[in-house]
Structures are given as C-alpha cells and as structure tokens.
Amino acid sequence: MSFAKQILAGFTATILATTAWADDHAAPKALPMALWSTYEIPAGAKPSELEASLKEYLKGEEKRGFNNCAMYKHEFGSPRAFYTTCTFDDIDHFARIMDGSPSVASPDEVQLFGSHMDHIVLMTKQGMTKMPKYVLYASTAFAPHLNHVEMQAKAEEFYSAYDEGFGECNRYEHAWGPELAFYATCGFESYADFAAGVNKVMKIFEGRLATANLNILNHRDDILVKVMD
C-alpha cells in the first residue's frame, strides 16, 4: 500500500534535488514529483469493489500522461484505505496532463470510497529501484518556529536512521496539499525484512538520536502492501 502530503513553501528550494552526476559531468537530472491520493474504505463497503475501480482509474491516468501509477493498501496503521501514487516530471508536466484531457472518473459515478485526499510531493532522494511488496510510509511534521531549511535539516537527520535501517528508501516533502510535512517510504519484501530493518533503526534511535533536538511536532508510521504497479 502505501502512499501517502503538502504548499509550495520550499518548492523552489527542493525542486533542484538531483541524482548523481554522470561520468561526463552532464547536467544532473531532476527527481520526479508525485501525486499521492488516499481513498478511505467506508464501513460496510467491499474493498474489492473499490480496488477494481481504482485500478481502472489509474490505468486511465497513465494514458493521460502520468509517468507511472501504483497502488498500495492499508496493512498496519491508519487510515484503512487505498493509497495511490502517480509520478510526473515537474509541475509544468502536471499542468499539461490536467489541461490536456479530462479525468477518466465521471462526476456521475457512484462514489465507492469514504474520505479522500490528494497531495503533490517533491521527491528529494531516491533509494528504491522497484516497487516493493511492502512499504513503510513515514510522515513527520516539525515545529512551526523552524524555517523551511531548518525543517529540511531535521528531516535529513531523523530519516537517516530509516535509510540506514532499511537501505531502500525514498524521501519526499510537501509541495501542495493538506499538510506541511516530510516523508520517507522504505521498501521490504517480508515481515522478517521489516523486523531486521526496525532492529537497526531502534539501535540508531537509542544511540545518536536519543538526545537529538529534532523538534518533531507529530509523526506517524504506516505499513502498506502492494496491489498494483
């Protein structure tokens, strides 16, 4: 599952996050942006019906021009929902998609989901090379007295433990949407892999992060399982 938040605050500062330089020192390639959406499963509903509907919707979104869409669903944490992600090159690419063709979803279709959220995020670091079976999705907001650069530094300090523990993690931060926060998605293929990653992360928390002044306002971790990539 997974996935799943942000204003254009910090947009300029982070859109230049890039991959490593090529051997010929050509200009670095910017990391993609993503549209994250959450579709809560209402009480009494059949998740299979919502899942089938969202699969068709995502296939249509790829035809509209998104680079790649995937879907995960709730495994552990909150909320009990489906999480979708579609990537695009930059905000101008997003605008071309949205202006170029209507969404596959019809305004007259029966709504199968409960609450819903859309969120544009910036990828600031890419560690995953494929869509894993499971994703640990972490969301962290920092104290409002920090400026954006300070928040970025705190996120780097905090999420470095996730990078070291799980090895394959992506990092994101808010660009437009419901919350000003920073995110990590870390992949694993089994709960044995999850346990091994958590054990490493906890040692780091008990060590260098135990006394770190991180200024965390709120934080959550969810586990999502893949439905479609």
N, CA, C and O of each residue as an XYZ file, in Angstrom:
916
protein
N       0.849     -1.156      0.000
C       0.000      0.000      0.000
C       0.874      1.192      0.000
O       1.929      1.066     -0.622
N       0.766      1.719      0.269
C       1.393      2.894      0.587
C       1.046      3.948     -0.322
O       0.941      3.915     -1.548
N       0.888      4.886      0.487
C       1.270      6.140     -0.015
C       0.338      7.233      0.160
O      -0.837      7.274     -0.206
N       1.194      8.352      0.933
C       0.673      8.939      1.062
C       1.028      9.936      1.721
O       0.234     10.853      1.929
N       1.894     14.208      1.097
C       1.039     15.206      1.758
C       1.653     16.585      1.553
O       2.791     16.510      2.015
N       1.297     18.560      0.783
C       1.918     19.498      1.055
C       1.600     20.841      0.516
O       0.648     20.664     -0.244
N       2.139     22.947      0.536
C       2.025     24.240     -0.076
C       3.278     24.397     -0.905
O       4.208     23.605     -0.752
N       3.336     25.317     -1.717
C       4.553     25.476     -2.499
C       5.680     26.046     -1.671
O       6.714     26.427     -2.219
N       5.500     26.117     -0.320
C       6.599     26.517      0.536
C       7.728     25.533      0.355
O       7.523     24.326      0.482
N       8.879     26.010      0.070
C      10.021     25.142     -0.125
C      10.096     24.551     -1.510
O      11.011     23.781     -1.804
N       9.145     24.895     -2.375
C       9.119     24.302     -3.710
C      10.418     24.615     -4.461
O      11.070     23.722     -5.001
N      10.772     25.890     -4.480
C      11.968     26.284     -5.214
C      13.218     25.656     -4.627
O      14.139     25.283     -5.353
N      13.244     25.540     -3.290
C      14.447     25.022     -2.642
C      14.700     23.565     -2.943
O      15.851     23.127     -2.940
N      13.635     22.788     -3.207
C      13.825     21.349     -3.326
C      13.625     20.788     -4.714
O      13.967     19.628     -4.946
N      13.078     21.564     -5.666
C      12.853     21.029     -6.997
C      14.171     20.707     -7.685
O      14.203     19.944     -8.650
N      15.272     21.298     -7.182
C      16.576     21.048     -7.786
C      17.276     19.834     -7.213
O      18.411     19.541     -7.588
N      16.608     19.110     -6.295
C      17.200     17.877     -5.784
C      17.451     16.952     -6.957
O      16.567     16.770     -7.794
N      18.655     16.353     -7.040
C      19.031     15.637     -8.255
C      19.697     14.316     -7.965
O      20.061     14.019     -6.827
N      19.853     13.522     -9.016
C      20.607     12.280     -8.943
C      22.085     12.601     -9.067
O      22.458     13.756     -9.274
N      22.932     11.579     -8.941
C      24.382     11.789     -9.017
C      24.781     12.253    -10.411
O      24.087     11.979    -11.390
N      25.913     12.964    -10.491
C      26.419     13.425    -11.768
C      26.828     12.234    -12.628
O      27.343     11.236    -12.124
N      26.593     12.352    -13.916
C      27.058     11.323    -14.840
C      28.557     11.470    -15.021
O      29.141     12.495    -14.669
N      29.181     10.425    -15.578
C      30.627     10.438    -15.747
C      31.103     11.598    -16.614
O      32.202     12.114    -16.414
N      30.270     12.013    -17.588
C      30.693     13.099    -18.476
C      30.342     14.471    -17.898
O      30.509     15.490    -18.567
N      29.853     14.494    -16.651
C      29.518     15.736    -15.941
C      28.409     16.516    -16.640
O      28.375     17.744    -16.576
N      27.500     15.799    -17.307
C      26.343     16.452    -17.891
C      25.464     16.984    -16.768
O      25.617     16.596    -15.610
N      24.549     17.871    -17.119
C      23.667     18.446    -16.100
C      22.904     17.342    -15.385
O      22.399     16.427    -16.036
N      22.807     17.406    -14.045
C      22.102     16.361    -13.300
C      20.614     16.358    -13.634
O      20.038     17.394    -13.962
N      20.013     15.199    -13.548
C      18.594     15.042    -13.855
C      17.759     15.256    -12.593
O      18.036     14.661    -11.551
N      16.750     16.098    -12.691
C      15.890     16.368    -11.536
C      15.063     15.139    -11.199
O      14.653     14.398    -12.092
N      14.820     14.922     -9.921
C      13.968     13.831     -9.478
C      12.508     14.173     -9.773
O      12.144     15.347     -9.824
N      11.671     13.152     -9.969
C      10.269     13.431    -10.319
C       9.462     13.939     -9.136
O       9.892     13.857     -7.986
N       8.294     14.460     -9.440
C       7.300     14.796     -8.432
C       6.254     13.685     -8.444
O       6.272     12.821     -9.321
N       5.351     13.707     -7.479
C       4.324     12.661     -7.417
C       3.022     13.229     -6.900
O       2.993     14.153     -6.088
N       1.938     12.643     -7.400
C       0.608     12.916     -6.874
C       0.222     11.737     -5.998
O       0.072     10.618     -6.488
N       0.061     11.983     -4.704
C      -0.356     10.950     -3.765
C      -1.835     11.155     -3.446
O      -2.269     12.272     -3.165
N      -2.595     10.081     -3.490
C      -4.016     10.155     -3.149
C      -4.371      9.035     -2.180
O      -3.828      7.933     -2.258
N      -5.281      9.331     -1.273
C      -5.747      8.352     -0.290
C      -7.261      8.205     -0.429
O      -7.987      9.198     -0.476
N      -7.729      6.961     -0.495
C      -9.154      6.674     -0.616
C      -9.550      5.756      0.538
O      -9.255      4.561      0.510
N     -10.211      6.304      1.545
C     -10.586      5.502      2.703
C     -11.694      4.517      2.352
O     -12.580      4.821      1.553
N     -11.634      3.329      2.960
C     -12.634      2.293      2.751
C     -13.752      2.522      3.762
O     -13.517      2.389      4.963
N     -14.958      2.859      3.318
C     -16.035      3.140      4.274
C     -16.529      1.884      4.972
O     -16.401      0.780      4.442
N     -17.088      2.052      6.152
C     -17.626      0.916      6.906
C     -18.699      0.205      6.090
O     -19.580      0.841      5.511
N     -18.612     -1.118      6.054
C     -19.598     -1.912      5.349
C     -19.346     -2.079      3.870
O     -20.064     -2.827      3.205
N     -18.336     -1.396      3.331
C     -18.050     -1.485      1.898
C     -17.203     -2.714      1.594
O     -16.546     -3.266      2.476
N     -17.230     -3.129      0.340
C     -16.377     -4.223     -0.118
C     -15.083     -3.631     -0.677
O     -15.118     -2.975     -1.717
N     -13.947     -3.843     -0.019
C     -12.689     -3.303     -0.530
C     -12.380     -3.741     -1.961
O     -11.755     -2.995     -2.715
N     -12.815     -4.948     -2.339
C     -12.528     -5.446     -3.682
C     -13.171     -4.575     -4.760
O     -12.600     -4.409     -5.837
N     -14.357     -4.015     -4.482
C     -15.027     -3.166     -5.456
C     -14.280     -1.848     -5.633
O     -14.108     -1.368     -6.753
N     -13.839     -1.270     -4.519
C     -13.069     -0.033     -4.594
C     -11.727     -0.290     -5.277
O     -11.272      0.523     -6.081
N     -11.102     -1.408     -4.960
C      -9.818     -1.754     -5.574
C      -9.939     -1.863     -7.096
O      -9.111     -1.315     -7.823
N     -10.962     -2.564     -7.576
C     -11.161     -2.732     -9.018
C     -11.400     -1.382     -9.697
O     -10.885     -1.129    -10.786
N     -12.183     -0.518     -9.047
C     -12.468      0.802     -9.599
C     -11.200      1.645     -9.699
O     -10.975      2.319    -10.704
N     -10.375      1.607     -8.659
C      -9.149      2.407     -8.649
C      -8.124      1.886     -9.659
O      -7.377      2.676    -10.238
N      -8.078      0.577     -9.874
C      -7.166      0.034    -10.886
C      -7.499      0.590    -12.263
O      -6.604      0.993    -13.006
N      -8.773      0.612    -12.600
C      -9.190      1.156    -13.893
C      -8.888      2.651    -13.973
O      -8.461      3.156    -15.011
N      -9.116      3.346    -12.864
C      -8.833      4.780    -12.809
C      -7.350      5.056    -13.061
O      -7.007      5.965    -13.816
N      -6.474      4.275    -12.432
C      -5.033      4.503    -12.580
C      -4.547      4.177    -13.984
O      -3.658      4.852    -14.504
N      -5.113      3.160    -14.597
C      -4.758      2.861    -15.986
C      -5.103      4.060    -16.881
O      -4.353      4.403    -17.794
N      -6.237      4.680    -16.604
C      -6.632      5.866    -17.355
C      -5.707      7.046    -17.096
O      -5.425      7.823    -18.008
N      -5.230      7.188    -15.856
C      -4.319      8.277    -15.526
C      -2.987      8.131    -16.257
O      -2.396      9.130    -16.666
N      -2.506      6.898    -16.428
C      -1.275      6.688    -17.186
C      -1.481      7.049    -18.656
O      -0.586      7.604    -19.293
N      -2.648      6.738    -19.189
C      -2.944      7.106    -20.580
C      -3.023      8.617    -20.739
O      -2.720      9.143    -21.810
N      -3.426      9.321    -19.687
C      -3.498     10.782    -19.732
C      -2.116     11.411    -19.794
O      -1.974     12.546    -20.248
N      -1.078     10.676    -19.336
C       0.270     11.239    -19.419
C       1.129     11.125    -18.179
O       2.293     11.524    -18.213
N       0.595     10.586    -17.066
C       1.449     10.380    -15.903
C       2.493      9.312    -16.228
O       2.217      8.377    -16.980
N       3.678      9.451    -15.667
C       4.773      8.529    -15.993
C       4.506      7.116    -15.494
O       4.703      6.146    -16.226
N       4.066      7.001    -14.271
C       3.837      5.682    -13.697
C       2.888      5.815    -12.509
O       3.023      6.719    -11.685
N       1.930      4.898    -12.438
C       0.996      4.904    -11.308
C       1.061      3.550    -10.599
O       1.256      2.517    -11.239
N       0.898      3.564     -9.295
C       0.906      2.338     -8.497
C      -0.104      2.495     -7.375
O      -0.535      3.603     -7.056
N      -0.479      1.356     -6.775
C      -1.451      1.396     -5.681
C      -1.054      0.415     -4.588
O      -0.643     -0.713     -4.860
N      -1.184      0.859     -3.368
C      -0.979      0.044     -2.178
C      -2.244      0.133     -1.322
O      -3.102      0.985     -1.553
N      -2.344     -0.748     -0.341
C      -3.480     -0.662      0.575
C      -3.010     -0.839      2.007
O      -1.909     -1.322      2.269
N      -3.874     -0.437      2.922
C      -3.590     -0.498      4.358
C      -3.231     -1.915      4.788
O      -3.929     -2.877      4.465
N      -2.144     -2.021      5.514
C      -1.758     -3.289      6.126
C      -1.692     -3.128      7.639
O      -2.145     -3.997      8.384
N      -1.123     -2.004      8.089
C      -0.981     -1.762      9.523
C      -0.865     -0.262      9.734
O      -0.069      0.398      9.067
N      -1.638      0.274     10.640
C      -1.587      1.707     10.915
C      -2.931      2.350     10.666
O      -3.969      1.759     10.968
N      -2.927      3.548     10.122
C      -4.170      4.293      9.915
C      -3.951      5.284      8.780
O      -2.840      5.799      8.653
N      -4.948      5.580      7.947
C      -6.299      5.012      7.964
C      -6.395      3.730      7.148
O      -5.475      3.392      6.404
N      -7.508      3.020      7.288
C      -7.772      1.827      6.479
C      -8.207      2.324      5.105
O      -9.342      2.765      4.926
N      -7.304      2.249      4.146
C      -7.535      2.921      2.867
C      -6.676      2.317      1.773
O      -5.812      1.476      2.019
N      -6.945      2.775      0.549
C      -6.068      2.522     -0.585
C      -5.233      3.774     -0.823
O      -5.729      4.893     -0.686
N      -3.979      3.587     -1.175
C      -3.054      4.683     -1.405
C      -2.544      4.590     -2.841
O      -1.992      3.562     -3.234
N      -2.720      5.636     -3.615
C      -2.254      5.621     -4.992
C      -1.166      6.673     -5.180
O      -1.132      7.684     -4.478
N      -0.281      6.418     -6.134
C       0.756      7.381     -6.475
C       0.954      7.392     -7.974
O       1.013      6.336     -8.603
N       1.058      8.574     -8.551
C       1.381      8.750     -9.961
C       2.499      9.781    -10.057
O       2.410     10.845     -9.444
N       3.542      9.483    -10.811
C       4.672     10.406    -10.919
C       4.570     11.256    -12.178
O       3.897     10.895    -13.143
N       5.255     12.395    -12.142
C       5.348     13.288    -13.300
C       6.650     14.072    -13.181
O       7.237     14.158    -12.103
N       7.094     14.642    -14.294
C       8.428     15.246    -14.339
C       8.557     16.489    -13.467
O       9.508     16.620    -12.696
N       7.602     17.393    -13.592
C       7.625     18.653    -12.852
C       6.223     19.257    -12.888
O       5.306     18.670    -13.463
N       6.060     20.418    -12.282
C       4.730     20.999    -12.167
C       4.167     21.405    -13.526
O       2.949     21.425    -13.704
N       5.033     21.730    -14.490
C       4.563     22.060    -15.830
C       4.034     20.810    -16.541
O       3.044     20.878    -17.269
N       4.696     19.675    -16.326
C       4.215     18.403    -16.866
C       2.833     18.094    -16.276
O       1.925     17.679    -16.996
N       2.682     18.297    -14.976
C       1.392     18.082    -14.314
C       0.298     18.966    -14.938
O      -0.821     18.511    -15.175
N       0.640     20.222    -15.195
C      -0.334     21.146    -15.777
C      -0.746     20.691    -17.177
O      -1.920     20.782    -17.535
N       0.204     20.205    -17.966
C      -0.120     19.730    -19.312
C      -1.066     18.529    -19.255
O      -1.985     18.414    -20.066
N      -0.833     17.637    -18.289
C      -1.718     16.473    -18.138
C      -3.132     16.926    -17.775
O      -4.112     16.489    -18.380
N      -3.220     17.802    -16.785
C      -4.528     18.212    -16.284
C      -5.307     19.033    -17.315
O      -6.531     18.927    -17.398
N      -4.603     19.843    -18.095
C      -5.261     20.657    -19.107
C      -5.526     19.892    -20.403
O      -6.371     20.286    -21.206
N      -4.787     18.786    -20.595
C      -4.842     18.107    -21.880
C      -6.023     17.199    -22.099
O      -6.487     17.049    -23.230
N      -6.522     16.586    -21.037
C      -7.647     15.657    -21.206
C      -8.378     15.509    -19.883
O      -7.787     15.683    -18.817
N      -9.668     15.186    -19.952
C     -10.439     15.018    -18.706
C     -10.055     13.734    -17.987
O      -9.580     12.782    -18.607
N     -10.261     13.716    -16.687
C     -10.028     12.502    -15.911
C     -11.013     11.426    -16.339
O     -12.126     11.720    -16.775
N     -10.579     10.156    -16.207
C     -11.471      9.058    -16.564
C     -12.698      9.003    -15.668
O     -13.763      8.544    -16.083
N     -12.542      9.469    -14.450
C     -13.666      9.407    -13.498
C     -14.789     10.340    -13.945
O     -14.546     11.502    -14.271
N     -16.006      9.829    -13.959
C     -17.175     10.629    -14.322
C     -17.796     11.221    -13.065
O     -17.857     10.549    -12.036
N     -18.262     12.480    -13.130
C     -18.887     13.089    -11.943
C     -20.172     12.377    -11.516
O     -20.641     12.559    -10.393
N     -20.741     11.561    -12.417
C     -21.983     10.857    -12.094
C     -21.755      9.444    -11.561
O     -22.712      8.749    -11.221
N     -20.485      9.013    -11.485
C     -20.201      7.666    -10.982
C     -20.530      7.568     -9.496
O     -20.402      8.538     -8.750
N     -20.955      6.377     -9.085
C     -21.197      6.132     -7.664
C     -19.861      6.194     -6.926
O     -18.893      5.555     -7.338
N     -19.808      6.955     -5.846
C     -18.572      7.073     -5.070
C     -18.443      5.882     -4.133
O     -19.260      5.692     -3.232
N     -17.404      5.083     -4.358
C     -17.210      3.871     -3.575
C     -16.345      4.100     -2.340
O     -16.348      3.279     -1.422
N     -15.612      5.199     -2.307
C     -14.710      5.465     -1.185
C     -15.350      6.422     -0.191
O     -16.355      7.069     -0.484
N     -14.741      6.497      0.998
C     -15.192      7.440      2.013
C     -14.488      8.766      1.826
O     -14.667      9.423      0.801
N     -13.683      9.171      2.810
C     -12.938     10.423      2.670
C     -11.799     10.244      1.667
O     -11.361      9.128      1.390
N     -11.337     11.366      1.137
C     -10.355     11.332      0.060
C      -9.387     12.489      0.232
O      -9.764     13.553      0.724
N      -8.121     12.280     -0.178
C      -7.122     13.337     -0.091
C      -6.186     13.250     -1.276
O      -5.761     12.158     -1.655
N      -5.856     14.402     -1.874
C      -4.831     14.496     -2.919
C      -3.690     15.356     -2.405
O      -3.900     16.309     -1.655
N      -2.482     15.006     -2.820
C      -1.314     15.676     -2.272
C      -0.188     15.605     -3.291
O       0.145     14.516     -3.758
N       0.408     16.740     -3.648
C       1.572     16.759     -4.531
C       2.826     16.854     -3.673
O       2.928     17.706     -2.791
N       3.777     15.968     -3.943
C       5.020     15.950     -3.168
C       6.224     16.014     -4.102
O       6.149     15.638     -5.272
N       7.327     16.496     -3.557
C       8.604     16.537     -4.253
C       9.461     15.371     -3.791
O       9.615     15.161     -2.588
N      10.016     14.616     -4.714
C      10.987     13.603     -4.315
C      12.343     14.285     -4.124
O      12.823     14.975     -5.024
N      12.953     14.096     -2.971
C      14.249     14.714     -2.689
C      15.397     13.705     -2.630
O      16.567     14.088     -2.662
N      15.061     12.420     -2.543
C      16.092     11.378     -2.536
C      15.456     10.077     -3.011
O      14.346      9.740     -2.599
N      16.156      9.342     -3.879
C      15.607      8.101     -4.426
C      16.525      6.931     -4.098
O      17.673      6.880     -4.540
N      15.998      5.987     -3.309
C      16.765      4.804     -2.952
C      16.140      3.522     -3.462
O      16.805      2.487     -3.506
N      14.863      3.569     -3.853
C      14.178      2.387     -4.372
C      14.430      2.240     -5.863
O      14.423      3.223     -6.604
N      14.650      1.009     -6.296
C      14.823      0.735     -7.718
C      13.621      0.011     -8.303
O      13.556     -0.192     -9.515
N      12.665     -0.384     -7.460
C      11.446     -1.058     -7.909
C      10.357     -0.806     -6.877
O      10.616     -0.291     -5.789
N       9.135     -1.179     -7.240
C       8.026     -1.064     -6.297
C       8.018     -2.320     -5.435
O       7.714     -3.398     -5.947
N       8.339     -2.224     -4.152
C       8.438     -3.408     -3.291
C       7.077     -3.964     -2.904
O       6.052     -3.313     -3.106
N       7.071     -5.175     -2.345
C       5.814     -5.772     -1.897
C       5.194     -4.945     -0.771
O       3.989     -4.697     -0.768
N       6.018     -4.523      0.177
C       5.544     -3.722      1.304
C       6.275     -2.380      1.329
O       7.414     -2.263      0.875
N       5.600     -1.386      1.864
C       6.216     -0.076      2.055
C       5.951      0.401      3.475
O       4.815      0.384      3.950
N       7.017      0.825      4.143
C       6.882      1.566      5.393
C       6.751      3.030      5.005
O       7.668      3.607      4.421
N       5.608      3.631      5.328
C       5.333      5.015      4.967
C       5.386      5.859      6.237
O       4.556      5.699      7.132
N       6.359      6.750      6.308
C       6.547      7.593      7.487
C       6.265      9.046      7.131
O       6.686      9.529      6.080
N       5.557      9.733      8.003
C       5.213     11.144      7.813
C       5.604     11.912      9.076
O       5.244     11.518     10.185
N       6.341     13.006      8.901
C       6.829     13.769     10.049
C       6.665     15.262      9.811
O       7.088     15.783      8.779
N       6.048     15.952     10.773
C       5.940     17.410     10.735
C       6.789     17.972     11.869
O       6.872     17.391     12.951
N       7.412     19.106     11.602
C       8.316     19.702     12.579
C       7.733     20.994     13.159
O       6.780     21.558     12.622
N       8.318     21.438     14.247
C       7.801     22.601     14.974
C       7.719     23.827     14.063
O       8.627     24.065     13.267
N       6.637     24.607     14.174
C       6.423     25.730     13.258
C       7.407     26.875     13.420
O       7.493     27.731     12.540
N       8.160     26.918     14.528
C       9.113     28.022     14.671
C      10.350     27.829     13.800
O      11.140     28.759     13.638
N      10.529     26.620     13.232
C      11.666     26.374     12.347
C      11.376     26.929     10.955
O      10.241     26.876     10.482
N      12.420     27.468     10.297
C      12.208     27.849      8.909
C      12.339     26.608      8.027
O      12.679     25.531      8.515
N      12.073     26.758      6.745
C      11.998     25.570      5.883
C      13.340     24.857      5.766
O      13.392     23.627      5.761
N      14.401     25.605      5.675
C      15.735     24.991      5.572
C      16.056     24.213      6.846
O      16.643     23.133      6.783
N      15.678     24.755      7.989
C      15.895     24.049      9.253
C      15.067     22.772      9.317
O      15.542     21.748      9.809
N      13.818     22.827      8.815
C      12.994     21.620      8.766
C      13.632     20.559      7.874
O      13.640     19.378      8.220
N      14.161     20.973      6.738
C      14.828     20.030      5.841
C      16.004     19.350      6.536
O      16.213     18.147      6.381
N      16.762     20.120      7.296
C      17.914     19.566      8.013
C      17.468     18.571      9.087
O      18.095     17.526      9.263
N      16.394     18.890      9.800
C      15.866     17.985     10.819
C      15.349     16.696     10.181
O      15.550     15.606     10.718
N      14.684     16.827      9.036
C      14.183     15.644      8.340
C      15.333     14.755      7.888
O      15.252     13.530      7.982
N      16.400     15.371      7.399
C      17.568     14.598      6.977
C      18.179     13.855      8.164
O      18.545     12.686      8.044
N      18.287     14.521      9.293
C      18.861     13.891     10.489
C      17.993     12.730     10.958
O      18.502     11.657     11.279
N      16.681     12.948     10.996
C      15.760     11.926     11.502
C      15.663     10.733     10.545
O      15.795      9.584     10.966
N      15.432     11.010      9.263
C      15.207      9.928      8.307
C      16.486      9.206      7.894
O      16.424      8.169      7.234
N      17.633      9.738      8.272
C      18.869      8.998      8.001
C      18.849      7.641      8.709
O      19.469      6.685      8.241
N      18.137      7.558      9.837
C      18.002      6.282     10.549
C      17.213      5.279      9.711
O      17.539      4.092      9.701
N      16.186      5.738      9.013
C      15.400      4.867      8.134
C      16.256      4.384      6.976
O      16.206      3.212      6.604
N      17.053      5.302      6.401
C      17.933      4.926      5.291
C      18.908      3.820      5.716
O      19.114      2.842      4.997
N      19.489      3.997      6.878
C      20.470      3.022      7.356
C      19.810      1.702      7.744
O      20.387      0.633      7.547
N      18.608      1.779      8.293
C      17.936      0.573      8.749
C      17.372     -0.265      7.624
O      17.484     -1.491      7.646
N      16.759      0.389      6.625
C      16.077     -0.349      5.570
C      16.833     -0.368      4.245
O      16.612     -1.254      3.419
N      17.711      0.588      4.039
C      18.543      0.562      2.835
C      17.878      1.136      1.602
O      18.487      1.943      0.900
N      16.640      0.741      1.316
C      15.951      1.210      0.110
C      14.819      2.153      0.504
O      13.689      1.724      0.740
N      15.138      3.437      0.571
C      14.141      4.435      0.976
C      14.136      5.613      0.009
O      15.179      6.040     -0.487
N      12.949      6.119     -0.241
C      12.783      7.389     -0.947
C      12.418      8.458      0.063
O      11.848      8.162      1.114
N      12.746      9.699     -0.256
C      12.369     10.828      0.597
C      11.545     11.819     -0.213
O      11.763     12.008     -1.410
N      10.598     12.442      0.467
C       9.721     13.413     -0.171
C       9.451     14.550      0.797
O       9.652     14.426      2.006
N       8.991     15.659      0.237
C       8.467     16.711      1.093
C       7.290     17.390      0.410
O       7.115     17.324     -0.806
N       6.505     18.035      1.231
C       5.295     18.719      0.794
C       5.559     19.698     -0.346
O       6.530     20.453     -0.316
N       4.683     19.677     -1.349
C       4.699     20.713     -2.376
C       3.357     21.438     -2.403
O       3.309     22.668     -2.411
N       2.253     20.658     -2.418
C       0.929     21.294     -2.458
C      -0.096     20.325     -1.888
O      -0.125     19.157     -2.277
N      -0.930     20.789     -0.978
C      -1.933     19.894     -0.426
C      -2.193     20.115      1.049
O      -2.021     21.224      1.555
N      -2.609     19.060      1.747
C      -3.204     19.220      3.074
C      -2.265     19.387      4.259
O      -2.722     19.776      5.334
N      -0.966     19.108      4.112
C      -0.128     19.236      5.311
C       1.302     19.577      4.937
O       1.800     19.158      3.892
N       1.955     20.338      5.794
C       3.354     20.694      5.601
C       4.189     19.679      6.364
O       4.366     19.797      7.577
N       4.701     18.684      5.655
C       5.407     17.590      6.322
C       6.479     17.014      5.406
O       6.605     17.394      4.242
N       7.239     16.092      5.965
C       8.313     15.402      5.248
C       8.047     13.899      5.346
O       7.481     13.421      6.329
N       8.466     13.160      4.311
C       8.062     11.760      4.210
C       9.229     10.856      3.819
O      10.171     11.270      3.144
N       9.129      9.612      4.269
C      10.040      8.556      3.822
C       9.199      7.340      3.477
O       8.270      6.995      4.207
N       9.523      6.687      2.363
C       8.914      5.404      2.019
C      10.052      4.404      1.870
O      10.954      4.598      1.056
N      10.005      3.344      2.654
C      11.069      2.339      2.650
C      10.480      0.984      2.286
O       9.469      0.570      2.853
N      11.109      0.294      1.342
C      10.567     -0.959      0.858
C      11.121     -2.175      1.569
O      12.268     -2.182      2.015
N      10.286     -3.215      1.672
C      10.738     -4.511      2.178
C       9.835     -5.590      1.592
O       8.716     -5.302      1.166
N      10.310     -6.818      1.571
C       9.599     -7.905      0.891
C       8.917     -8.872      1.840
O       8.093     -9.674      1.400
N       9.232     -8.824      3.126
C       8.606     -9.717      4.098
C       8.670     -9.059      5.471
O       9.385     -8.077      5.670
N       7.904     -9.617      6.420
C       7.955     -9.067      7.775
C       9.265     -9.420      8.478
O       9.653     -8.753      9.437
N       9.942    -10.455      8.010
C      11.286    -10.746      8.535
C      12.228     -9.611      8.146
O      13.056     -9.185      8.950
N      12.099     -9.115      6.893
C      12.898     -7.961      6.460
C      12.525     -6.724      7.266
O      13.391     -5.932      7.640
N      11.232     -6.562      7.531
C      10.768     -5.430      8.329
C      11.379     -5.463      9.724
O      11.871     -4.449     10.219
N      11.344     -6.640     10.355
C      11.898     -6.773     11.709
C      13.385     -6.450     11.724
O      13.874     -5.789     12.640
N      14.104     -6.918     10.707
C      15.549     -6.639     10.640
C      15.795     -5.142     10.502
O      16.697     -4.595     11.137
N      14.984     -4.474      9.663
C      15.125     -3.029      9.492
C      14.792     -2.268     10.761
O      15.504     -1.336     11.135
N      13.713     -2.660     11.424
C      13.302     -1.986     12.656
C      14.368     -2.139     13.742
O      14.653     -1.188     14.471
N      14.950     -3.319     13.851
C      16.000     -3.536     14.859
C      17.179     -2.587     14.638
O      17.750     -2.065     15.595
N      17.536     -2.370     13.383
C      18.633     -1.441     13.080
C      18.237     -0.005     13.404
O      19.018      0.755     13.977
N      17.007      0.355     13.027
C      16.535      1.713     13.278
C      16.474      2.001     14.774
O      16.865      3.084     15.209
N      15.988      1.047     15.564
C      15.869      1.265     17.001
C      17.226      1.468     17.664
O      17.347      2.249     18.608
N      18.244      0.770     17.175
C      19.596      0.974     17.733
C      20.071      2.398     17.461
O      20.728      3.012     18.301
N      19.734      2.915     16.284
C      20.116      4.294     15.964
C      19.341      5.271     16.833
O      19.903      6.250     17.326
N      18.033      5.007     17.027
C      17.225      5.859     17.902
C      17.764      5.852     19.334
O      17.795      6.885     20.003
N      18.183      4.683     19.786
C      18.696      4.572     21.154
C      20.087      5.183     21.276
O      20.536      5.500     22.377
N      20.762      5.346     20.151
C      22.102      5.903     20.152
C      22.099      7.391     19.861
O      21.781      8.202     20.730
N      22.457      7.748     18.633
C      22.680      9.159     18.313
C      21.411     10.008     18.306
O      21.497     11.221     18.494
N      20.221      9.402     18.092
C      19.003     10.212     18.040
C      18.308     10.354     19.386
O      17.374     11.144     19.520
N      18.750      9.602     20.376
C      18.087      9.635     21.686
C      18.158     11.020     22.322
O      17.233     11.423     23.027
N      19.228     11.739     22.085
C      19.383     13.064     22.684
C      19.357     14.177     21.638
O      19.647     15.332     21.949
N      19.009     13.830     20.397
C      18.976     14.840     19.328
C      17.772     15.765     19.505
O      16.680     15.311     19.849
N      17.972     17.032     19.275
C      16.895     18.011     19.366
C      16.225     18.103     17.992
O      16.580     18.955     17.177
N      15.257     17.222     17.744
C      14.668     17.108     16.416
C      13.484     18.039     16.176
O      13.108     18.268     15.027
N      12.898     18.574     17.227
C      11.760     19.493     17.108
C      10.599     18.889     16.314
O       9.988     19.562     15.485
N      10.300     17.600     16.580
C       9.196     16.935     15.888
C       7.868     17.350     16.511
O       7.680     17.261     17.724
N       6.953     17.805     15.661
C       5.624     18.203     16.114
C       4.697     16.992     16.168
O       4.003     16.783     17.163
N       4.684     16.187     15.089
C       3.937     14.927     15.082
C       4.546     13.982     14.062
O       5.238     14.393     13.130
N       4.266     12.706     14.267
C       4.878     11.680     13.420
C       3.965     10.468     13.368
O       3.253     10.169     14.326
N       3.996      9.761     12.217
C       3.260      8.505     12.109
C       3.998      7.571     11.162
O       4.679      8.003     10.232
N       3.843      6.275     11.427
C       4.370      5.219     10.553
C       3.218      4.312     10.169
O       2.441      3.904     11.033
N       3.091      3.988      8.892
C       2.100      3.040      8.410
C       2.813      1.987      7.559
O       3.873      2.247      6.988
N       2.217      0.801      7.484
C       2.712     -0.256      6.604
C       1.664     -0.496      5.532
O       0.484     -0.686      5.829
N       2.110     -0.485      4.279
C       1.228     -0.663      3.137
C       1.687     -1.872      2.324
O       2.874     -2.197      2.300
N       0.735     -2.538      1.656
C       1.067     -3.699      0.840
C       0.638     -3.438     -0.597
O      -0.419     -2.854     -0.838
N       1.454     -3.870     -1.547
C       1.236     -3.546     -2.943
C       0.010     -4.247     -3.515
O      -0.232     -5.427     -3.258
N      -0.761     -3.486     -4.300
C      -1.922     -4.003     -5.009
C      -1.679     -3.952     -6.514
O      -2.093     -4.852     -7.245
N      -0.999     -2.887     -6.978
C      -0.793     -2.681     -8.411
C       0.430     -1.820     -8.625
O       0.638     -0.831     -7.923
N       1.257     -2.208     -9.619
C       2.347     -1.304    -10.028
C       2.441     -1.276    -11.530
O       3.292     -0.578    -12.082
